């Protein structure tokens, strides 16, 4: 008996399913980075390390990135919850906002 007995040798190779899974993974990583950048920017603003111009530029950039993420989610038929991977006992990857 092989160690692979009972395991289906078939891999889901439906192009739409693979594309959706890949898009979900990529957008999840981008969203995670966006949230980390936002927290870092807020920390720097709170510390007073930025000029008014830098604060304005960071705010605009983060707003545009969030808007573009919404457009991409809509284009691929995803919700923000679709991007929040469940890590089991650790909870979800992204904090619930």
C-alpha positions as CSV (number, residue, x, y, z in Angstrom):
1,X,0.0,0.0,0.0
2,X,1.3,3.4,-1.0
3,X,1.3,6.4,1.3
4,X,-0.9,8.1,-1.3
5,X,-3.7,5.5,-1.3
6,X,-7.0,7.2,-0.6
7,X,-5.8,10.6,-1.8
8,X,-7.3,11.8,-5.1
9,X,-4.6,12.2,-7.7
10,X,-6.6,14.8,-9.4
11,X,-5.7,18.5,-8.9
12,X,-8.3,21.2,-9.5
13,X,-7.0,22.7,-12.6
14,X,-10.1,24.8,-13.6
15,X,-8.5,28.0,-14.9
16,X,-11.2,30.2,-13.4
17,X,-10.7,28.6,-10.0
18,X,-7.0,28.9,-10.1
19,X,-7.1,32.5,-11.3
20,X,-9.6,33.4,-8.5
21,X,-7.4,31.8,-5.9
22,X,-4.3,33.5,-7.1
23,X,-6.0,36.9,-7.3
24,X,-7.4,36.4,-3.8
25,X,-3.9,35.6,-2.4
26,X,-2.2,38.5,-4.2
27,X,-4.9,41.0,-3.1
28,X,-4.7,39.6,0.5
29,X,-1.0,40.3,0.6
30,X,-1.4,43.8,-0.9
31,X,-4.2,44.5,1.7
32,X,-1.9,43.3,4.5
33,X,0.9,45.6,3.3
34,X,-1.5,48.5,2.9
35,X,-2.7,48.1,6.5
36,X,0.8,47.9,7.8
37,X,1.8,51.0,5.9
38,X,-1.2,52.8,7.2
39,X,-0.3,51.9,10.8
40,X,3.3,53.0,10.3
41,X,2.2,56.3,8.8
42,X,-0.1,56.9,11.8
43,X,2.6,56.1,14.2
44,X,5.0,58.6,12.4
45,X,2.3,61.3,12.4
46,X,1.7,60.7,16.1
47,X,5.4,61.1,16.8
48,X,5.5,64.4,14.9
49,X,8.2,63.2,12.5
50,X,6.5,64.4,9.3
51,X,5.9,67.8,7.7
52,X,2.4,68.8,6.8
53,X,3.3,68.2,3.1
54,X,4.4,64.6,3.9
55,X,1.3,63.9,5.9
56,X,-0.9,65.1,3.0
57,X,1.0,63.1,0.5
58,X,0.9,59.9,2.6
59,X,-2.8,60.4,3.3
60,X,-3.6,60.9,-0.4
61,X,-1.5,57.8,-1.4
62,X,-3.2,55.6,1.2
63,X,-6.7,56.8,0.1
64,X,-5.9,56.1,-3.5
65,X,-4.5,52.6,-2.7
66,X,-7.6,51.8,-0.6
67,X,-9.8,53.0,-3.5
68,X,-7.9,50.9,-6.1
69,X,-8.1,47.8,-3.8
70,X,-11.9,48.3,-3.7
71,X,-12.0,48.5,-7.5
72,X,-9.9,45.3,-7.9
73,X,-12.1,43.5,-5.3
74,X,-15.2,44.6,-7.3
75,X,-13.7,43.6,-10.6
76,X,-12.9,40.1,-9.3
77,X,-16.1,39.7,-7.3
78,X,-14.4,39.6,-4.0
79,X,-15.4,41.1,-0.6
80,X,-13.1,42.4,2.1
81,X,-13.9,39.3,4.1
82,X,-12.7,37.1,1.2
83,X,-9.2,38.6,1.7
84,X,-9.1,37.8,5.4
85,X,-7.6,34.3,5.6
86,X,-8.6,32.3,8.6
87,X,-5.5,31.0,10.4
88,X,-7.4,28.6,12.7
89,X,-6.5,29.0,16.3
90,X,-4.5,32.1,15.6
91,X,-7.6,33.9,14.3
92,X,-7.7,35.9,11.0
93,X,-4.7,37.3,9.1
94,X,-6.2,40.8,8.9
95,X,-7.6,42.6,11.9
96,X,-11.3,43.1,11.8
97,X,-12.0,46.8,11.2
